Amino acid sequence: MTSEAPDWGAPPWQIEAEIPERPLPAQVQACVVGGGFTGLSAALALARRGIDVALLEARRIGAGASGRTGGIALEGTAAGPLEGVGDCLPSLARLVEEADLDCELRLDGCWELAHQTLTQRSAARALWRDGEQDLSVVATVAGGMLDPGALLSGLARAAVRAGATIHERAGVRELVPGSPSVVRIGDRVLRADHVVLALNAYTPGLLAAAHDVTPVLTLALATEPLDDATLAGIGLGERLPFYTQDLPYLWGRVLDDGRLMFGAGLAFDPAGALGRIDVCSGEAAAALASLEARVRGLHPALANVDVTSRWGGPIAFRGSRTPLLGRHPEAPGLIVTGAYAGHGVALSVRIGMLAAAAIVDGAALPAWGSFAP
C-alpha cells in the first residue's frame, strides 16, 4: 500500500490528535490496520478490555474516508436494517459520552428529500428547485451529524489513554493471514494473533481476494459561512442534515459556523486506484463544477455564494450494498471490515466494537458480513 497522499482537496475541518511516537512492536495480541472510525473504535474497545493492540496507519489518522466524510450519522446500513447493527446511533452516543469525545454530535434527525412534480407536492414541503422539479422534505428519519475531525481526534486520544499504540506513517505492504498473521511494514515484521483489517476502499490493495469491493471517490464542497437569517430563508434554519432518497442524489448539512456543505457525484479509476484521481482536473473536476452549478440553482440566495472548499473522499461498495464484517475463511484470526457504501459514520464505529467483541469474547459475527474470497 502506498503512503503517498493523493490530491483530493481539503475538507473544512481539522484532525488535531498528537500521537505519541512508539517503537513498532514485533508481536502483539491484536493489530488493527487502518486509522479511520472503524480502526480507532476497534483499537479503543480492545485496549479497554486489556488487549495488547497496535494500530497501523499508512499516512495520518483519518487520511481516508473518515477524515473526508460529510459527518452525517444515520442508523443501520445502505442495504437497510441488518441484524446486529440496528443500534449504531445509540452506541455512538454512549461512546461519545463515556469517552468524553467533544465532536459536536447532534442526533436531532435527518431529512429525506425527494424530487416531485407540482401534482405531488401536496403531501410534502417543497424546499428547493432542483432542475425541473421541486426538491421536497418527505420524511425525517433517525440520524444527525458530527464533526468528523473532532471524532477522529477524540477516538485516537481515548485509544492511547486506554493503552493502544498508534503508528502513523506505517503503511502495510503485505499481510500474510495465518496463526499468527504476519504484517510487513517496510522492512519490519509484526506478528499478531488477531488482525482487524479496517481499510474500506483500500481493502483490495492489501487483500487481493476482496474482489467484490469496488472503491470510488465521492465529491463534496462547502460554502462560505451564511448568517442565521440566510439559512432560515433557504429552509435550513433547523440545521438538520439531509439526503435525497431518489436520483439525482444530493446530500448536505450546515456546519457549526454556518458554512453549507453539499455532496453528489462519484469519480472512478478503471483499476480502482483512487490515488490517481485528481479533483482539480479531468472528470472529477468536471463533476465538482457540475455540483457547484447545481447548488447555485437550488435557491436564489445560493446563486452568488462563495465556495471555499472542494474535496473528494474514498468509499467502497459491494454488489449487495451490505458491509463487510467477517472472518477470513482460511485465517479466522483475520477480521475484514468495510464497504459501507457511503453510510458509514455511525456504522463504522459500531463495526469496530463488534470486531473487538469477536476477538475478546468470541462473539459470532453476522452472516450478512461474511468475507468470501
PEWO-V496340 format. One record per residue. N is the residue number from 0. RES is the residue in one letter. PSI is psi in degrees with one decimal (999 if undefined). Layout:
N_RES_PSI ; N_RES_PSI
This chain:
0_M_140.0 ; 1_T_147.5 ; 2_S_4.0 ; 3_E_137.6 ; 4_A_123.5 ; 5_P_164.1 ; 6_D_85.5 ; 7_W_11.6 ; 8_G_177.8 ; 9_A_125.4 ; 10_P_162.9 ; 11_P_44.8 ; 12_W_166.3 ; 13_Q_149.0 ; 14_I_112.8 ; 15_E_79.6 ; 16_A_116.2 ; 17_E_108.4 ; 18_I_116.8 ; 19_P_136.6 ; 20_E_132.4 ; 21_R_147.5 ; 22_P_142.7 ; 23_L_124.2 ; 24_P_161.2 ; 25_A_-26.3 ; 26_Q_141.1 ; 27_V_163.7 ; 28_Q_-42.2 ; 29_A_136.7 ; 30_C_128.8 ; 31_V_127.0 ; 32_V_110.6 ; 33_G_125.2 ; 34_G_43.3 ; 35_G_-160.8 ; 36_F_-45.9 ; 37_T_-51.4 ; 38_G_-44.0 ; 39_L_-39.4 ; 40_S_-44.5 ; 41_A_-44.7 ; 42_A_-41.7 ; 43_L_-47.4 ; 44_A_-39.8 ; 45_L_-45.7 ; 46_A_-37.6 ; 47_R_-25.9 ; 48_R_10.3 ; 49_G_12.7 ; 50_I_135.5 ; 51_D_107.6 ; 52_V_136.8 ; 53_A_132.1 ; 54_L_130.6 ; 55_L_129.2 ; 56_E_129.3 ; 57_A_-33.9 ; 58_R_-108.2 ; 59_R_158.6 ; 60_I_130.7 ; 61_G_16.6 ; 62_A_-18.7 ; 63_G_-136.2 ; 64_A_-39.7 ; 65_S_-36.3 ; 66_G_-3.8 ; 67_R_4.2 ; 68_T_160.3 ; 69_G_-11.4 ; 70_G_20.2 ; 71_I_121.2 ; 72_A_123.8 ; 73_L_161.2 ; 74_E_151.3 ; 75_G_-147.0 ; 76_T_170.0 ; 77_A_-19.9 ; 78_A_2.0 ; 79_G_-171.4 ; 80_P_134.5 ; 81_L_149.5 ; 82_E_132.6 ; 83_G_-14.4 ; 84_V_36.2 ; 85_G_2.3 ; 86_D_35.0 ; 87_C_-43.0 ; 88_L_-48.5 ; 89_P_-37.7 ; 90_S_-42.5 ; 91_L_-45.2 ; 92_A_-41.8 ; 93_R_-42.5 ; 94_L_-43.9 ; 95_V_-40.6 ; 96_E_-48.0 ; 97_E_-40.6 ; 98_A_2.6 ; 99_D_54.0 ; 100_L_110.7 ; 101_D_81.7 ; 102_C_18.7 ; 103_E_38.8 ; 104_L_127.4 ; 105_R_126.2 ; 106_L_58.8 ; 107_D_-2.6 ; 108_G_170.6 ; 109_C_135.2 ; 110_W_135.2 ; 111_E_129.0 ; 112_L_153.5 ; 113_A_148.0 ; 114_H_132.1 ; 115_Q_149.6 ; 116_T_173.7 ; 117_L_-36.2 ; 118_T_-14.0 ; 119_Q_-2.6 ; 120_R_-16.1 ; 121_S_-32.6 ; 122_A_3.2 ; 123_A_166.4 ; 124_R_115.1 ; 125_A_129.4 ; 126_L_-52.8 ; 127_W_172.0 ; 128_R_118.1 ; 129_D_98.2 ; 130_G_-122.5 ; 131_E_3.9 ; 132_Q_156.9 ; 133_D_147.8 ; 134_L_111.7 ; 135_S_152.3 ; 136_V_117.4 ; 137_V_-15.2 ; 138_A_156.1 ; 139_T_119.9 ; 140_V_167.5 ; 141_A_134.0 ; 142_G_-167.1 ; 143_G_-149.4 ; 144_M_165.3 ; 145_L_170.0 ; 146_D_109.3 ; 147_P_-41.4 ; 148_G_-40.5 ; 149_A_-37.6 ; 150_L_-44.6 ; 151_L_-46.3 ; 152_S_-44.6 ; 153_G_-42.3 ; 154_L_-41.9 ; 155_A_-46.1 ; 156_R_-42.0 ; 157_A_-40.2 ; 158_A_-41.8 ; 159_V_-42.3 ; 160_R_-34.1 ; 161_A_-11.1 ; 162_G_-3.0 ; 163_A_151.0 ; 164_T_136.5 ; 165_I_128.8 ; 166_H_104.0 ; 167_E_164.9 ; 168_R_36.9 ; 169_A_67.3 ; 170_G_130.1 ; 171_V_123.1 ; 172_R_-18.1 ; 173_E_139.4 ; 174_L_120.5 ; 175_V_101.2 ; 176_P_141.2 ; 177_G_-157.4 ; 178_S_85.3 ; 179_P_167.6 ; 180_S_149.6 ; 181_V_125.3 ; 182_V_120.2 ; 183_R_124.5 ; 184_I_103.2 ; 185_G_-125.6 ; 186_D_11.7 ; 187_R_156.9 ; 188_V_134.3 ; 189_L_134.4 ; 190_R_138.3 ; 191_A_135.4 ; 192_D_-34.5 ; 193_H_141.9 ; 194_V_132.5 ; 195_V_114.3 ; 196_L_109.5 ; 197_A_58.4 ; 198_L_-11.4 ; 199_N_-111.5 ; 200_A_-21.5 ; 201_Y_0.9 ; 202_T_-47.5 ; 203_P_-23.6 ; 204_G_-23.4 ; 205_L_-26.4 ; 206_L_92.8 ; 207_A_-25.1 ; 208_A_-10.4 ; 209_A_58.5 ; 210_H_-16.8 ; 211_D_9.3 ; 212_V_119.4 ; 213_T_113.7 ; 214_P_139.9 ; 215_V_166.0 ; 216_L_124.3 ; 217_T_157.4 ; 218_L_144.3 ; 219_A_163.7 ; 220_L_162.7 ; 221_A_145.0 ; 222_T_176.8 ; 223_E_162.7 ; 224_P_137.8 ; 225_L_144.7 ; 226_D_169.1 ; 227_D_-37.9 ; 228_A_-39.5 ; 229_T_-42.8 ; 230_L_-42.3 ; 231_A_-38.3 ; 232_G_-28.6 ; 233_I_9.9 ; 234_G_9.9 ; 235_L_26.7 ; 236_G_-29.1 ; 237_E_-12.9 ; 238_R_38.6 ; 239_L_140.7 ; 240_P_167.3 ; 241_F_157.6 ; 242_Y_153.7 ; 243_T_139.3 ; 244_Q_-2.6 ; 245_D_-179.6 ; 246_L_151.0 ; 247_P_134.2 ; 248_Y_146.0 ; 249_L_139.4 ; 250_W_163.2 ; 251_G_179.2 ; 252_R_171.4 ; 253_V_128.2 ; 254_L_164.5 ; 255_D_-29.8 ; 256_D_7.8 ; 257_G_-4.1 ; 258_R_144.7 ; 259_L_134.1 ; 260_M_134.3 ; 261_F_146.9 ; 262_G_143.6 ; 263_A_151.5 ; 264_G_153.6 ; 265_L_149.1 ; 266_A_135.6 ; 267_F_153.7 ; 268_D_133.4 ; 269_P_-32.0 ; 270_A_6.0 ; 271_G_12.8 ; 272_A_85.0 ; 273_L_-24.2 ; 274_G_-16.0 ; 275_R_-8.7 ; 276_I_130.9 ; 277_D_118.9 ; 278_V_-6.2 ; 279_C_-0.2 ; 280_S_166.6 ; 281_G_-151.4 ; 282_E_-34.6 ; 283_A_-43.0 ; 284_A_-39.0 ; 285_A_-39.2 ; 286_A_-38.0 ; 287_L_-38.8 ; 288_A_-38.0 ; 289_S_-40.4 ; 290_L_-43.2 ; 291_E_-44.2 ; 292_A_-38.1 ; 293_R_-45.0 ; 294_V_-43.5 ; 295_R_-25.1 ; 296_G_-5.7 ; 297_L_-35.5 ; 298_H_144.2 ; 299_P_-33.2 ; 300_A_-14.7 ; 301_L_-2.4 ; 302_A_-35.6 ; 303_N_17.6 ; 304_V_144.5 ; 305_D_134.6 ; 306_V_120.2 ; 307_T_-17.0 ; 308_S_138.8 ; 309_R_133.6 ; 310_W_169.3 ; 311_G_159.9 ; 312_G_140.4 ; 313_P_130.7 ; 314_I_176.6 ; 315_A_149.5 ; 316_F_152.3 ; 317_R_159.7 ; 318_G_-32.7 ; 319_S_-9.2 ; 320_R_1.8 ; 321_T_143.6 ; 322_P_167.5 ; 323_L_131.3 ; 324_L_79.3 ; 325_G_160.2 ; 326_R_145.6 ; 327_H_126.4 ; 328_P_-24.0 ; 329_E_-4.9 ; 330_A_84.8 ; 331_P_-17.7 ; 332_G_-6.9 ; 333_L_119.1 ; 334_I_127.0 ; 335_V_130.7 ; 336_T_166.3 ; 337_G_-160.6 ; 338_A_55.9 ; 339_Y_-3.0 ; 340_A_38.6 ; 341_G_12.9 ; 342_H_35.9 ; 343_G_5.9 ; 344_V_-60.8 ; 345_A_-37.2 ; 346_L_-43.0 ; 347_S_-37.8 ; 348_V_-42.8 ; 349_R_-40.6 ; 350_I_-35.2 ; 351_G_-40.4 ; 352_M_-42.6 ; 353_L_-38.1 ; 354_A_-40.8 ; 355_A_-41.7 ; 356_A_-35.2 ; 357_A_-33.7 ; 358_I_-47.5 ; 359_V_-44.4 ; 360_D_-5.3 ; 361_G_22.5 ; 362_A_140.9 ; 363_A_141.8 ; 364_L_149.8 ; 365_P_144.5 ; 366_A_-31.3 ; 367_W_-23.3 ; 368_G_11.1 ; 369_S_146.3 ; 370_F_118.0 ; 371_A_101.9 ; 372_P_999
